Amino acid sequence: MKIYELIHVHGAEMLSDDRFHYGEMSILGYFTSREMVASSIERYRHIAGFRDYPNGFTVFEHEIEGDAMTVYVASYYIHDEEYEFEYSRNLGVFISESDARRAIETFRMNNSANWSIDKLEVELNVDKYILDKMYCIHGFDF
């Protein structure tokens, strides 16, 4: 089954020390069709914050096994103490929470030795999303 992840990125800027700040990213939902994504984008463009960054929408296509109305996203966020280094990434989209937790545990086993050596803080998450539901509907201030 194909599903579509809709995200929004805003606030990218060049900092005074010539570093580039990539801004903020929000997952707005997972959808079962491109038409549902397009409809959601049109609705988001009228919500506070999103209307100020109308070109910040990006869609990713995922293939999941089976037919579900709920998906689980396994992800990690790594940073140093001063937040000078930050990195986040999704490990995958799954139809079962147990598969998502297994992906998190595999990632932890393969990488945790390096985290303490480099003194990195790591947040591992499994988030649940109902398909075709819009998230972040209250917008944002930036």
N, C-alpha and C positions, 0 to 999 in steps of 0.2 A: 504494500500500500504506500502510495506517495503522500507525504504531508509537507506543508510549507511553513517554515519558521519566519516570522516577521519580527525584525528588530528595528530600533531607531538609534542613531548616533547623533550627538549634538555637542557643541561646545569645544570643538578642536581649536587649538590656538598655539602660537609660538610663544614660549615663555621668555622672560627677560634675560635668562642665562643661555639663550639660543637652543634650548631643548624644546622638542615638540610634544605637546600634551594632546593625546588622542581624544580627550573629551569623555563623555559619559555614554554608556550603551545600555539600552533597556530592551528586554525581551517583551514583545507586545502580544505574542500568542503563537499558537500552532494551529494550522488550518488544513482542512481536507481538500480544498480546491483553490486554484488561482483566482477564481471569481470571488471567493470569500476573502482572500487577501486584499484584492482590489477594493472591495466594498469597505473593509476595515480601514484601509489607508485613507479613503475618502472621509470616513467618520473621524479618524484621528486628526486629520488636517484642520478640524474645527475645534479641537481641544487645546486648552492652555499649554503653552510650551511647544507642542508639536506644530502648531500653526506658525510659530516663529522660526522653525527649522523644517520647512516642507519638503526638503530634498534629502532628509536624513534617513529615509526608509530603505531597508535592504531585505531581500527575501532569499532564504536558503532552502533548497529542496532536500528532503531526507526520504530514504526508503526504509520502511519498517516492516517487519514480518507480522503477518496477521492483520486482523481488522479490530481496531480499538477506538474508543472514544476518549481515552486518557493516555497520556504518555508521560514518561519520567525522563528527566534530563540529568545526567551525571556531569558535574563540572568541578573545576578547581580554580582557586585564586591564590597566587603566591606573591609575597612581597617581602622586602627587607624591613628592618625596624623603622627606618626613616621614610619609607614609601618612595624611595628614589628608584627602586626597581619594583615594577608591578607587572604581572602577567596573569591572564586568565584564559581558560579554554574549556569548551565542552568536550567531554570524553565520549559522548554519544547520546542518542535518543532511543529509548527502550519502551516496550509496551508493558513490561512488568517492573515493579519496584525492585524485586530481588535481582534482576539482571543489571539494573543500574547500580545497585549496591555492590554487586560483584565487580563491576568495572571500576568502581571507586577503590575497592580493596586491592585489586590487581595493580592499579596505579600506585597505591600507597606502598605495597610490597616492593615494587620495582624502583621506587624513587626516594623513600624516606631516609635512607642513609645519607644521601646528598643534602637533604634539607638541613640537618643539624650541622653538618660541616660548614655550609654556607650561611648558617644562622638565618634561615628563611622561615617566615610564618606561612602556614599553608591552611587554607580553608577548603574542605571537601564537602560538596553538597549534592543532594538528590532533590530535585524540585518536581512537583506534580503539576501538569497542565491538562486542562480539559480542552479537547479539540474544538475549534470554532468559537472559542470564548475570547473576547478582547480583555487583555490585562492592561494596567496603567491607565484606566479610563478617566482618572481624575487629573491627568496631565502632570506638569511639573513647572517649577520656577527655576530659572537658570540665569 
